[in-house]
Amino acid sequence: DRDLIIVTVYQLAVDTDDIADDTLEGELKTVLAQLAAQGFTFDSTEAERGEVDGARSFNYHASQAKNKLESDVYFVFRGKNEIEVNCQWQAKETEIKKGCGTVLKSLQFKTVR
């Protein structure tokens, strides 16, 4: 089953609070290139910017034709932490999008400094 929501937390070497949005988005292009090497294509490499629990988020939509996957990916930054929320589906788009919205609205982003 490929219909799932994955939440991953990363501790970063630098505090991202003082890094400009454009700089963070530029760094994410490296991640997008790695995903593209795995067969994902992106609707746009320009992020839809938003907030999750007051933290900056950069959102992308990706597709992988080989496995018929669709994915909404959110990269959220605060302090020295990054949370990646990957909402992926093959068949259950409505359920995954609803669940993803619930995860994003209820996420409490506590930082480690």
Secondary structure, DSSP 8 states (H G I E B T S, - for coil): ---EEEEEEEE-SS-GGGS-HHHHHHHHHHHHHHHHHTT-EES-SS-EEEEETTEEEEEEEEEETTTTEEEEEEEEEETTEEEEEEEEESS-HHHHHHHHHHHHHH-------
